[in-house]
Amino acid sequence: MTVTTAPLPKTPPRAAFGKIVLNEARLAWRQPAGLAAGVGIPVLLTVIFGELPKFQQSQSSLGGLTYFDVYVPVLAMFATAILALWGLPVPLASYREHGILRRLQTTPVPRAWLLAAQVAVQLCLAVAGLLTVILVGVIAFGAPDAKNPAAMVAACAFGTAGLFPVGLSIAALAPTSATASVIGRLTFVPLMFFAGLWLPRALMPAVLRDISACTPVGAAVAALQDSMQGQFPPAAPLLTLAGYALAFSLLAWRFFRWE
């Protein structure tokens, strides 16, 4: 009696991608450093800043806005930046370092699916952190709400699109997870400075404001600030973010190493 077996499918079922995403989400939950850094820290800072009386007083130097109004977009992009520059590249570099990406080559599942799943999980965390900061700022502490939701969506989408390819490039070039962590943190600190975390952008000298406008986080904060004031972001910050998205996507695609 001859026993026949069904051949393996030439392409993996689409449900496999959903399982990979679910597995990456479980790993993120079990190792919640990214969750704490990308959601917990910016939300905690939002609450602390919201409780400071000085931060709730209008400032003529800020065009009549309060310090809190200015810091809400900064903290919202803080959540996106830390996940894009640290939460995303470290696991991907670790997978390559431990040979996981190489071993996937022997399975029917495309290796790119693991990258896409990790991006999807970190993107969801970034969106959760960003929205939580904005909602807490608006509902609990009276920050300006988005009078033009489409403008805010555009600002958030461009900001995220401009930052995540930078994290993928770090994952592409870093030989180990420790290196990816160091590069991500060293990139994060100056970018957040130019975004206005230590000194609001409106109070920066002209040269620092010009540099800020050329950085991905600075451009994202400027676009988000405009959207929260009811204006559609001007073309300059959106084009800057689009340029980062294109340039670093090509860089990550060109230099990403699977082994």
Number of C-alpha atoms within 10 A of each C-alpha: 3 4 4 6 6 5 6 8 8 7 9 13 11 9 8 13 17 13 12 18 20 15 15 20 19 13 12 19 12 10 11 12 13 20 21 14 18 29 26 17 16 25 27 13 15 24 16 11 19 23 14 12 9 13 18 18 14 15 13 9 10 15 9 11 18 18 19 25 25 23 27 30 27 29 27 29 31 29 29 29 29 25 30 30 27 28 29 29 33 26 21 26 28 20 20 21 17 13 13 16 22 15 14 16 12 10 9 14 17 15 17 12 16 20 19 13 20 24 24 16 19 24 20 15 23 27 20 17 28 25 17 19 27 22 17 17 26 17 11 13 17 14 23 20 17 20 14 15 15 12 21 24 14 17 28 24 15 24 30 23 22 30 26 25 26 26 29 27 23 29 31 22 18 25 16 19 21 13 18 28 22 14 20 26 15 13 18 19 14 14 19 24 18 26 30 24 18 10 13 17 25 14 12 14 9 11 8 15 18 14 13 25 21 17 22 31 30 28 27 32 32 26 28 30 24 20 27 26 19 17 17 20 22 13 9 14 25 22 14 20 28 17 15 23 22 13 15 20 19 14 18 19 13 11 12 16 16 19 14
